[in-house]
Amino acid sequence: MTPMPSDTVELAPIVCCVDDGFVRPLCVLMQSIATAEPGAAADITLLVIHQGLQEESRTAIRSNADRLGISVDLRLVPPPDPRYPAFRTGSDATYTRLAIPEVIPDHRVVLYMDVDIILLQDIRPLLAMPLDGAPFGAVPDPTKPVLRLGRALPGWQDLGLSGDREYFNNGVLLVDIEECRRRDFFATASRLLVERQDNLRYWDQDAMNLAADEDWLRLDRKWNTFAFSPLVQLGGYVHRGEPVLPLARLLAEEETAAVLHFAGPRKPWMCDYPDNPLRDRYLRLLQMTT
């Protein structure tokens, strides 16, 4: 059993970035916080960064948060820099996480999370985890754990990077905002989004990896476990990270995951997502939302 932080330890707030199209998944994420560990919701503060939500969306977020006992704070930010690369899939609301240092001046540490995530275990131990001087903590991306095994940062050789350089997924980031400000981390990533577009395939994730220069805390894999079994079920899935992170290991990690991440273009709320126990779990949470 994971030890709980003491009552004197301050818990970092959770930060999510959404537009109107991703409000329902955010509500599912909130539901999973309460379902994974009854009683945890009262300790959670959720900061929702957005570029402008309809009233219906704001009402849905607040009503679900109130029902679950989660403290929620909606914070408006300007649209992202129009010079950033256009998203091929997903939403450019993802870029609003680059505004974390500006829009969150009142917290030292935050936990950023994508909203295509559900919690399967108590999140509070991660919210209390020390970063020990690192600007942020993350989990190596299981589909491309090192540069030579994926398609991230195209032209990495010309950038003078090693093929064995670890590459993190930025769907879960435990961020020391003050340390990131000191290092100009977010500002550098934003600049790279404009200046290095030929080297960016995964948008701000590539830019963040380039800006981080390998100086980040490696979190336990349970804090960002990808849902691989539905992808494998579809057939034809090619796992490029096999030499470093075998697919068999990643499938086994679904059983011990604390944070389950439905990364990729297919999402469990979509009609073309394969029937699977992980999808069933997601849909049960979806049915609980209001």
C-alpha positions as CSV (number, residue, x, y, z in Angstrom):
1,M,0.0,0.0,0.0
2,T,1.3,3.5,-0.9
3,P,2.0,5.5,2.3
4,M,-0.2,8.6,2.6
5,P,1.3,12.0,3.0
6,S,1.0,13.5,6.5
7,D,-1.6,16.2,7.1
8,T,1.2,18.8,7.2
9,V,2.3,18.2,3.6
10,E,0.7,20.6,1.1
11,L,-0.8,18.9,-1.9
12,A,-0.2,20.3,-5.3
13,P,-3.3,21.3,-7.2
14,I,-4.1,19.4,-10.4
15,V,-4.1,21.5,-13.6
16,C,-6.0,20.6,-16.8
17,C,-6.4,22.5,-20.0
18,V,-9.7,22.2,-21.9
19,D,-11.9,23.6,-24.6
20,D,-15.7,23.0,-24.9
21,G,-15.0,19.7,-26.7
22,F,-13.1,18.2,-23.8
23,V,-15.3,19.2,-20.9
24,R,-17.0,15.8,-20.6
25,P,-13.6,13.9,-20.4
26,L,-12.6,16.4,-17.7
27,C,-15.7,15.5,-15.7
28,V,-14.8,11.8,-16.1
29,L,-11.3,12.5,-14.8
30,M,-12.9,14.3,-11.8
31,Q,-15.2,11.3,-11.2
32,S,-12.2,8.9,-11.3
33,I,-10.5,11.0,-8.5
34,A,-13.4,10.3,-6.2
35,T,-14.0,6.7,-7.3
36,A,-10.3,5.6,-7.1
37,E,-10.0,6.7,-3.4
38,P,-13.2,7.6,-1.5
39,G,-12.4,10.7,0.6
40,A,-9.6,11.9,-1.6
41,A,-11.7,14.4,-3.5
42,A,-12.0,16.8,-0.5
43,D,-8.2,17.2,-0.6
44,I,-8.1,18.0,-4.3
45,T,-7.9,21.5,-5.9
46,L,-8.5,21.5,-9.6
47,L,-7.3,24.4,-11.7
48,V,-8.9,24.5,-15.2
49,I,-7.1,26.6,-17.8
50,H,-9.2,27.6,-20.8
51,Q,-9.3,30.1,-23.6
52,G,-13.0,30.8,-23.2
53,L,-15.7,28.2,-22.3
54,Q,-19.4,28.4,-23.0
55,E,-21.6,28.9,-20.0
56,E,-22.9,25.3,-20.4
57,S,-19.4,24.0,-20.1
58,R,-18.5,26.1,-17.0
59,T,-21.7,24.9,-15.4
60,A,-21.0,21.2,-16.1
61,I,-17.5,21.5,-14.6
62,R,-18.7,23.3,-11.5
63,S,-21.7,21.0,-10.9
64,N,-19.6,17.9,-11.2
65,A,-16.9,19.3,-8.9
66,D,-19.5,20.4,-6.3
67,R,-21.1,16.9,-6.5
68,L,-17.8,15.2,-5.8
69,G,-16.5,17.7,-3.3
70,I,-13.6,18.9,-5.4
71,S,-12.5,22.5,-5.3
72,V,-12.4,23.9,-8.8
73,D,-11.0,27.2,-10.1
74,L,-11.4,28.2,-13.8
75,R,-8.7,30.5,-15.2
76,L,-8.9,32.2,-18.5
77,V,-5.8,32.6,-20.7
78,P,-5.2,34.3,-24.1
79,P,-5.2,32.1,-27.3
80,P,-1.9,30.4,-28.1
81,D,0.7,32.1,-30.3
82,P,-0.7,31.9,-33.9
83,R,2.9,31.0,-35.0
84,Y,2.7,27.7,-33.3
85,P,2.3,24.6,-35.5
86,A,-1.3,23.7,-36.3
87,F,-2.5,20.5,-34.6
88,R,-3.2,17.6,-37.0
89,T,-5.4,15.9,-34.4
90,G,-6.7,16.9,-31.0
91,S,-7.1,20.5,-29.9
92,D,-4.8,23.5,-29.7
93,A,-6.1,23.9,-26.2
94,T,-3.2,21.7,-25.3
95,Y,-0.9,24.6,-26.0
96,T,-2.5,26.5,-23.1
97,R,-0.4,24.4,-20.7
98,L,2.6,26.5,-21.8
99,A,0.9,29.4,-19.9
100,I,1.1,27.6,-16.6
101,P,3.8,30.0,-15.1
102,E,1.8,33.1,-16.1
103,V,-1.7,31.9,-15.0
104,I,-0.7,30.2,-11.8
105,P,1.3,32.6,-9.7
106,D,-0.1,31.4,-6.5
107,H,1.3,27.8,-6.3
108,R,4.9,26.6,-6.3
109,V,4.1,23.0,-7.5
110,V,1.3,21.7,-9.7
111,L,0.4,18.4,-11.3
112,Y,-0.5,18.9,-15.0
113,M,-2.7,16.2,-16.4
114,D,-4.3,15.6,-19.9
115,V,-8.0,14.9,-19.7
116,D,-7.9,11.6,-21.6
117,I,-6.9,10.1,-18.3
118,I,-8.6,8.3,-15.4
119,L,-7.2,7.5,-12.0
120,L,-7.2,4.0,-10.7
121,Q,-5.4,4.7,-7.4
122,D,-5.1,7.5,-4.9
123,I,-3.4,10.5,-6.5
124,R,-2.4,12.3,-3.3
125,P,1.0,10.6,-2.9
126,L,2.0,12.1,-6.3
127,L,0.6,15.5,-5.3
128,A,2.9,15.5,-2.2
129,M,6.0,14.1,-3.9
130,P,9.2,16.3,-3.6
131,L,11.0,17.2,-6.8
132,D,14.3,17.7,-5.1
133,G,15.4,20.6,-7.3
134,A,14.2,19.2,-10.6
135,P,12.1,21.5,-12.7
136,F,9.5,18.8,-13.3
137,G,8.8,15.1,-13.1
138,A,7.5,12.9,-15.9
139,V,7.4,9.3,-17.2
140,P,9.4,8.2,-20.3
141,D,7.0,7.8,-23.2
142,P,6.4,4.1,-23.7
143,T,5.9,4.4,-27.4
144,K,9.2,6.2,-27.9
145,P,11.2,5.9,-24.7
146,V,14.4,7.0,-26.4
147,L,14.9,9.1,-29.6
148,R,16.3,6.3,-31.8
149,L,13.1,4.2,-31.3
150,G,10.5,6.7,-32.3
151,R,9.6,9.5,-34.6
152,A,9.9,12.3,-32.0
153,L,12.1,15.3,-32.7
154,P,12.8,14.5,-36.4
155,G,16.4,15.4,-37.3
156,W,17.6,14.9,-33.7
157,Q,20.9,13.8,-35.1
158,D,21.5,17.2,-36.7
159,L,20.6,18.8,-33.4
160,G,23.5,16.9,-31.8
161,L,21.3,14.7,-29.6
162,S,22.0,11.1,-28.6
163,G,19.8,8.4,-29.9
164,D,19.7,7.0,-26.4
165,R,18.3,10.2,-24.9
166,E,15.2,9.5,-22.9
167,Y,12.0,11.1,-24.2
168,F,9.1,11.9,-21.8
169,N,5.4,12.1,-22.3
170,N,4.0,15.4,-21.2
171,G,0.5,14.2,-20.5
172,V,1.4,14.0,-16.8
173,L,3.9,16.5,-15.4
174,L,4.6,17.3,-11.8
175,V,5.9,20.9,-12.2
176,D,7.9,23.1,-9.9
177,I,6.7,26.4,-11.4
178,E,9.3,28.5,-9.6
179,E,12.2,26.3,-10.8
180,C,10.8,26.3,-14.3
181,R,10.7,30.1,-14.2
182,R,14.2,30.3,-13.0
183,R,15.4,28.1,-15.9
184,D,13.1,29.8,-18.5
185,F,11.8,26.3,-19.3
186,F,8.3,27.1,-20.6
187,A,9.5,30.3,-22.4
188,T,12.2,28.2,-24.1
189,A,9.7,25.6,-25.2
190,S,7.4,28.3,-26.6
191,R,10.3,29.8,-28.5
192,L,11.3,26.4,-30.0
193,L,7.7,25.9,-31.2
194,V,8.1,28.9,-33.4
195,E,11.8,28.5,-34.4
196,R,12.2,24.7,-34.7
197,Q,9.1,23.6,-36.4
198,D,11.0,21.3,-38.8
199,N,12.2,19.3,-35.8
200,L,8.8,19.0,-34.1
201,R,6.4,16.1,-34.8
202,Y,4.6,16.0,-31.4
203,W,4.2,19.8,-31.0
204,D,4.9,21.1,-27.6
205,Q,5.9,17.7,-26.3
206,D,8.8,17.7,-28.6
207,A,9.6,21.3,-27.8
208,M,9.5,20.6,-24.0
209,N,11.8,17.6,-24.5
210,L,14.2,19.7,-26.4
211,A,14.1,22.5,-23.8
212,A,14.5,20.2,-20.9
213,D,17.9,19.0,-21.9
214,E,17.4,15.7,-20.1
215,D,17.2,17.5,-16.7
216,W,14.0,16.1,-15.3
217,L,12.9,13.7,-12.5
218,R,11.8,10.2,-13.7
219,L,8.5,9.3,-12.1
220,D,7.4,5.7,-11.5
221,R,5.6,4.4,-14.6
222,K,2.4,3.8,-12.7
223,W,1.8,7.6,-12.7
224,N,1.4,7.6,-16.5
225,T,0.4,4.2,-17.8
226,F,-0.8,4.0,-21.4
227,A,-3.8,1.9,-22.3
228,F,-2.2,-0.4,-24.8
229,S,-4.5,-3.5,-24.7
230,P,-7.3,-1.8,-26.7
231,L,-4.7,-0.7,-29.4
232,V,-3.3,-4.2,-29.6
233,Q,-6.9,-5.6,-29.8
234,L,-7.4,-3.6,-33.1
235,G,-4.5,-5.5,-34.7
236,G,-1.7,-4.2,-36.8
237,Y,-0.2,-2.2,-33.9
238,V,3.6,-1.8,-34.2
239,H,5.5,-1.2,-30.9
240,R,8.6,0.8,-31.8
241,G,9.8,0.9,-28.2
242,E,10.1,-2.9,-27.9
243,P,13.9,-3.0,-27.3
244,V,13.7,-0.7,-24.3
245,L,10.1,-1.3,-23.0
246,P,8.7,-4.6,-24.2
247,L,5.0,-4.6,-25.0
248,A,4.4,-7.5,-22.7
249,R,5.7,-5.4,-19.8
250,L,3.5,-2.5,-20.8
251,L,0.4,-4.6,-21.0
252,A,1.1,-6.0,-17.5
253,E,1.5,-2.5,-16.1
254,E,-2.2,-1.9,-16.8
255,E,-2.9,-4.1,-13.8
256,T,-0.8,-1.8,-11.4
257,A,-1.5,1.6,-13.0
258,A,-2.4,4.5,-10.8
259,V,-3.0,6.8,-13.7
260,L,-4.3,5.3,-16.9
261,H,-3.8,7.4,-20.1
262,F,-5.8,6.9,-23.2
263,A,-3.1,8.5,-25.4
264,G,-3.4,8.7,-29.1
265,P,-6.2,9.8,-31.6
266,R,-8.7,7.1,-30.5
267,K,-10.5,7.8,-27.3
268,P,-12.7,5.6,-25.2
269,W,-15.7,7.9,-25.5
270,M,-15.6,7.6,-29.3
271,C,-17.8,5.1,-31.2
272,D,-14.8,3.5,-33.0
273,Y,-12.9,2.6,-29.9
274,P,-12.7,-1.2,-29.4
275,D,-14.7,-2.9,-26.8
276,N,-12.3,-3.7,-23.9
277,P,-12.4,-3.9,-20.1
278,L,-10.6,-0.5,-19.9
279,R,-13.2,1.1,-22.1
280,D,-15.9,-0.5,-20.0
281,R,-14.3,1.1,-16.9
282,Y,-14.2,4.4,-18.6
283,L,-17.8,4.3,-19.7
284,R,-19.0,3.4,-16.2
285,L,-17.3,6.6,-15.0
286,L,-18.8,8.5,-17.8
287,Q,-22.3,7.4,-16.8
288,M,-21.7,8.7,-13.3
289,T,-21.1,12.3,-14.5
290,T,-23.9,14.8,-14.7
